[in-house]
Amino acid sequence: MIKAIGFIALGFILMEFSGWFIHKYLMHGPLWMIHKTHHQPSKSFFELNDLFSLLFGSVAIVLIFLGIEELDYRFWMGVGISLYGILYFFLHDVLVHRRLKWFDRPKNSFLKGIFRAHQAHHRTNQKDDAVSFGLFVVPKEYFKEKKK
């Protein structure tokens, strides 16, 4: 059981750091033509950028499928990636971008920091001017309350 929890955590953590790398160097690099749809106003519920979610979800499904018979590390890492994807959906798509209006703006200081960091990321719709590429791991400055 401890190994399973460890591999779930490893899958989750690897997803955050590989997601940061992919976001910064690929999405804001050679894959900008797909990702820029996320930085532009849209009247559609879906955007071309959603293909990245399908890709990451596919990796999780393949790992789960490959490891389900033995319930080995692949299964549990796939579960960790899936958990990351579920939280990503709620934080990024529901809470930050309000693609589904289930919740109000965050009041929790951790969620406010994530919200501010993502707002800073979207201050530009240009490929090269963006900041803050992670979802959970963001610079400390975004967690500081602004003085009124």
C-alpha positions as CSV (number, residue, x, y, z in Angstrom):
1,M,0.0,0.0,0.0
2,I,2.8,2.4,0.8
3,K,4.4,1.7,-2.6
4,A,1.1,2.4,-4.3
5,I,0.8,5.8,-2.5
6,G,4.4,6.6,-3.4
7,F,3.8,5.8,-7.1
8,I,0.6,7.9,-7.1
9,A,2.5,10.8,-5.6
10,L,5.3,10.3,-8.1
11,G,2.9,10.3,-11.1
12,F,1.3,13.5,-9.7
13,I,4.6,15.3,-9.1
14,L,6.1,14.2,-12.5
15,M,3.0,15.6,-14.1
16,E,3.4,19.0,-12.5
17,F,7.0,19.3,-13.5
18,S,6.7,17.8,-16.9
19,G,3.6,19.9,-17.5
20,W,5.6,23.0,-16.5
21,F,8.4,22.0,-19.0
22,I,6.0,21.2,-21.8
23,H,4.0,24.3,-21.2
24,K,7.0,26.6,-21.2
25,Y,9.2,25.1,-23.9
26,L,6.7,23.3,-26.2
27,M,3.4,25.0,-25.9
28,H,5.0,28.4,-25.8
29,G,7.5,27.2,-28.4
30,P,6.9,24.9,-31.4
31,L,3.4,24.0,-30.4
32,W,2.2,27.6,-30.0
33,M,-0.2,27.3,-33.0
34,I,-2.2,24.8,-30.9
35,H,-1.8,26.5,-27.4
36,K,-2.4,30.1,-28.6
37,T,-6.1,29.2,-28.8
38,H,-6.0,29.2,-25.0
39,H,-4.7,32.7,-24.9
40,Q,-7.3,34.1,-27.2
41,P,-10.9,35.0,-26.5
42,S,-13.2,32.2,-27.7
43,K,-16.9,31.8,-28.0
44,S,-16.6,28.0,-28.2
45,F,-16.6,25.7,-25.1
46,F,-13.7,23.7,-26.6
47,E,-10.5,25.1,-27.9
48,L,-7.7,23.4,-29.9
49,N,-5.5,23.6,-26.8
50,D,-7.8,20.9,-25.3
51,L,-5.9,18.4,-27.4
52,F,-3.1,18.5,-24.7
53,S,-5.5,17.2,-22.1
54,L,-6.4,14.3,-24.4
55,L,-2.7,13.6,-24.8
56,F,-2.0,13.6,-21.1
57,G,-5.1,11.6,-20.3
58,S,-4.1,9.1,-22.9
59,V,-0.7,8.6,-21.2
60,A,-2.6,7.9,-17.9
61,I,-4.9,5.4,-19.6
62,V,-2.1,3.5,-21.2
63,L,-0.2,3.3,-18.0
64,I,-3.3,2.1,-16.1
65,F,-4.0,-0.4,-18.8
66,L,-0.4,-1.7,-18.9
67,G,-0.2,-2.1,-15.1
68,I,-3.7,-3.2,-14.2
69,E,-3.1,-6.9,-14.2
70,E,-0.2,-6.8,-11.7
71,L,-1.3,-3.5,-10.1
72,D,2.3,-2.5,-10.6
73,Y,4.0,1.0,-10.6
74,R,2.5,1.8,-14.1
75,F,-1.0,1.4,-12.8
76,W,-0.4,3.6,-9.7
77,M,1.5,6.3,-11.7
78,G,-1.4,6.3,-14.1
79,V,-3.7,6.9,-11.2
80,G,-1.5,9.8,-10.0
81,I,-1.5,11.4,-13.5
82,S,-5.3,10.9,-13.5
83,L,-5.6,12.6,-10.1
84,Y,-3.5,15.5,-11.4
85,G,-5.8,15.7,-14.4
86,I,-8.9,15.8,-12.3
87,L,-7.5,18.6,-10.0
88,Y,-6.2,20.4,-13.1
89,F,-9.7,20.4,-14.5
90,F,-11.3,21.8,-11.4
91,L,-8.6,24.4,-10.7
92,H,-7.8,25.5,-14.2
93,D,-11.0,25.0,-16.2
94,V,-13.6,25.5,-13.5
95,L,-12.1,27.8,-10.9
96,V,-9.7,29.9,-13.0
97,H,-11.2,30.1,-16.5
98,R,-14.8,29.4,-15.3
99,R,-15.6,27.2,-18.3
100,L,-18.2,25.7,-16.0
101,K,-19.5,28.1,-13.5
102,W,-19.7,25.8,-10.5
103,F,-17.8,27.9,-7.9
104,D,-17.2,31.5,-7.1
105,R,-13.7,33.0,-7.1
106,P,-11.4,31.3,-4.6
107,K,-11.3,32.6,-1.0
108,N,-8.6,30.1,0.2
109,S,-5.2,31.7,0.2
110,F,-3.6,28.8,-1.7
111,L,-6.2,28.8,-4.4
112,K,-6.0,32.6,-4.6
113,G,-2.3,32.3,-5.3
114,I,-2.8,29.8,-8.1
115,F,-5.6,32.0,-9.5
116,R,-3.3,35.1,-9.4
117,A,-0.4,33.2,-11.0
118,H,-2.6,32.0,-13.9
119,Q,-4.0,35.5,-14.3
120,A,-0.4,36.8,-14.6
121,H,0.2,34.1,-17.2
122,H,-2.7,35.3,-19.3
123,R,-1.8,39.0,-19.1
124,T,-0.3,38.5,-22.6
125,N,-1.6,36.6,-25.6
126,Q,1.9,36.4,-27.0
127,K,4.1,33.4,-27.2
128,D,7.2,34.9,-25.6
129,D,5.9,37.2,-22.9
130,A,4.2,34.8,-20.5
131,V,5.2,34.0,-16.9
132,S,4.2,31.3,-14.4
133,F,3.9,28.0,-16.3
134,G,3.0,25.6,-13.5
135,L,-0.3,24.8,-11.9
136,F,0.5,24.0,-8.3
137,V,4.1,25.1,-8.1
138,V,4.0,28.8,-8.7
139,P,6.3,31.7,-7.5
140,K,5.7,32.8,-3.9
141,E,4.9,36.3,-4.9
142,Y,1.4,35.2,-6.0
143,F,0.5,34.0,-2.5
144,K,1.1,37.4,-0.9
145,E,-2.0,39.4,-0.2
146,K,-2.0,42.9,-1.7
147,K,-2.1,45.7,0.8
148,K,-5.1,47.9,0.4
